[in-house]
Amino acid sequence: MPTVDASLLNDIREVNLSYLLLAQRLLRENLAAGMFRLGFDADVAETIIKLSPAQIIRLASSSSVLCAFRLNDGELLATLTHDVLGGVLQQAHSTILLSQRDTVVA
C-alpha cells in the first residue's frame, strides 16, 4: 500500500466523519428516504442508526474512504450533467435515473 501523508489521512477522516453523521441523521429523520438517498439496504441502515459517537469516530478514522461514488457509470453521469428543459426538471430527472439503478451498499 502506498504511503499516505498525514494531511490526506486527515481529509479522509473528515469526509468519513461527515458522511457517517449525515447518514445517521438522514436515516433517523426518515428511514425509507434515507435508505434510498444513501443506497443502503435495511441491515446497513440499522447498523448505521445504532452506531455510538465513539463507534462513528473509530470508523471515521479509517485510512479508506467509507462512502462510494454511486455514479460510476460514465453514460449515466454524462446524462445527469445535461440540462433537462433548461434545468427545470433536473432534480426529478436525476432522481428517476438513479432510482432505476441497483442500490449500492456503502
JOJO-V895963 format. One line per field, one symbol per residue. ss: DSSP state (~ for helix, > for strand, _ for the rest). phi: phi as a letter, one per 20 degrees, with the letter a starting at -180 (. if undefined). A space follows every 10 residues. Layout:
ss->???
phi->???
//
This chain:
ss->_____~~~~~ ~~~~~~~~~~ ~~~~~~~~~_ ~~~~~~~~__ _~~~~~~~~~ __~~~~~~~~ __________ ___~~~~~~~ ____~~~__~ ~~~~~~~~~_ ______
phi->.ffcffffff ffgfffffff ffgffgfffb gffffffeme efffgfffge fegfffffff ffedfeedff eedgffffff eefdlmnfdg fffffffffe effdee
//
